[in-house]
Amino acid sequence: MYALTKSAISNSYLDLAPYLVMGGYYSSKTDFIRQQIK
């Protein structure tokens, strides 16, 4: 039961990982652009 839950959590995390990476990339990019505007 624990292993099944753990694998399900890791699978969902693997599905979300690209979105988290892209979100962090875009947020850092917008911060950089904001600093350039200042």
N, CA, C and O of each residue as an XYZ file, in Angstrom:
152
protein
N       0.844     -1.206      0.000
C       0.000      0.000      0.000
C       0.878      1.255      0.000
O       0.649      2.186     -0.772
N       1.886      1.265      0.878
C       2.768      2.428      0.953
C       3.548      2.608     -0.342
O       3.710      3.724     -0.837
N       4.033      1.482     -0.888
C       4.797      1.554     -2.138
C       3.911      2.064     -3.272
O       4.353      2.856     -4.104
N       2.669      1.610     -3.301
C       1.744      2.044     -4.353
C       1.506      3.557     -4.261
O       1.521      4.260     -5.271
N       1.286      4.042     -3.036
C       1.069      5.478     -2.848
C       2.316      6.254     -3.233
O       2.236      7.309     -3.862
N       3.479      5.717     -2.847
C       4.740      6.401     -3.142
C       4.959      6.486     -4.647
O       5.377      7.526     -5.156
N       4.680      5.399     -5.363
C       4.868      5.411     -6.819
C       3.882      6.370     -7.473
O       4.231      7.054     -8.435
N       2.657      6.428     -6.962
C       1.662      7.344     -7.527
C       2.105      8.790     -7.322
O       1.962      9.621     -8.219
N       2.643      9.086     -6.138
C       3.107     10.451     -5.859
C       4.283     10.793     -6.760
O       4.345     11.898     -7.298
N       5.216      9.862     -6.932
C       6.378     10.143     -7.771
C       5.952     10.313     -9.225
O       6.510     11.150     -9.935
N       4.972      9.530     -9.678
C       4.493      9.675    -11.054
C       3.851     11.039    -11.261
O       4.104     11.690    -12.274
N       3.027     11.481    -10.322
C       2.385     12.791    -10.458
C       3.441     13.886    -10.402
O       3.323     14.895    -11.096
N       4.476     13.697     -9.580
C       5.543     14.693     -9.504
C       6.297     14.760    -10.820
O       6.653     15.844    -11.283
N       6.542     13.598    -11.428
C       7.224     13.583    -12.724
C       6.371     14.271    -13.778
O       6.902     14.931    -14.671
N       5.055     14.123    -13.682
C       4.168     14.808    -14.631
C       4.217     16.319    -14.420
O       4.143     17.084    -15.381
N       4.342     16.750    -13.161
C       4.322     18.183    -12.858
C       5.697     18.832    -12.991
O       5.788     20.050    -13.145
N       6.764     18.043    -12.935
C       8.119     18.595    -12.945
C       8.365     19.558    -14.106
O       8.880     20.650    -13.870
N       8.021     19.206    -15.357
C       8.269     20.150    -16.463
C       7.559     21.482    -16.261
O       8.110     22.535    -16.581
N       6.332     21.439    -15.731
C       5.599     22.684    -15.503
C       6.276     23.516    -14.416
O       6.346     24.740    -14.520
N       6.775     22.844    -13.370
C       7.471     23.573    -12.309
C       8.742     24.213    -12.851
O       9.057     25.355    -12.516
N       9.476     23.478    -13.693
C      10.711     24.018    -14.265
C      10.398     25.212    -15.159
O      11.064     26.244    -15.077
N       9.382     25.073    -16.014
C       9.016     26.170    -16.909
C       8.525     27.370    -16.095
O       8.844     28.512    -16.424
N       7.754     27.118    -15.039
C       7.263     28.210    -14.206
C       8.411     28.959    -13.540
O       8.411     30.189    -13.504
N       9.384     28.229    -13.016
C      10.544     28.877    -12.408
C      11.347     29.654    -13.435
O      11.858     30.733    -13.138
N      11.463     29.111    -14.651
C      12.213     29.784    -15.712
C      11.536     31.094    -16.090
O      12.193     32.128    -16.212
N      10.221     31.046    -16.274
C       9.505     32.258    -16.687
C       9.481     33.291    -15.559
O       9.581     34.489    -15.825
N       9.351     32.852    -14.307
C       9.333     33.811    -13.204
C      10.687     34.501    -13.076
O      10.738     35.707    -12.835
N      11.783     33.762    -13.232
C      13.107     34.380    -13.169
C      13.302     35.318    -14.353
O      13.946     36.360    -14.222
N      12.752     34.955    -15.506
C      12.882     35.798    -16.692
C      12.128     37.113    -16.495
O      12.638     38.177    -16.844
N      10.917     37.046    -15.940
C      10.151     38.276    -15.722
C      10.834     39.140    -14.665
O      10.822     40.366    -14.775
N      11.430     38.522    -13.639
C      12.173     39.300    -12.645
C      13.341     40.018    -13.309
O      13.607     41.180    -13.001
N      14.034     39.345    -14.208
C      15.159     39.946    -14.924
C      14.678     41.125    -15.767
O      15.322     42.174    -15.801
N      13.546     40.950    -16.445
C      13.006     42.029    -17.283
C      12.597     43.211    -16.405
O      12.816     44.364    -16.778
N      12.003     42.934    -15.238
C      11.603     44.021    -14.340
C      12.825     44.805    -13.881
O      12.773     46.032    -13.794
N      13.921     44.115    -13.588
C      15.142     44.808    -13.170
C      15.683     45.658    -14.313
O      16.219     46.741    -14.079
N      15.548     45.178    -15.543
C      16.024     45.941    -16.691
C      15.197     47.209    -16.875
O      15.733     48.253    -17.247
N      13.885     47.122    -16.613
C      13.015     48.293    -16.777
C      13.392     49.365    -15.756
O      13.398     50.555    -16.069
N      13.706     48.935    -14.538
C      14.124     49.898    -13.513
C      15.444     50.512    -13.957
O      16.000     51.357    -13.255
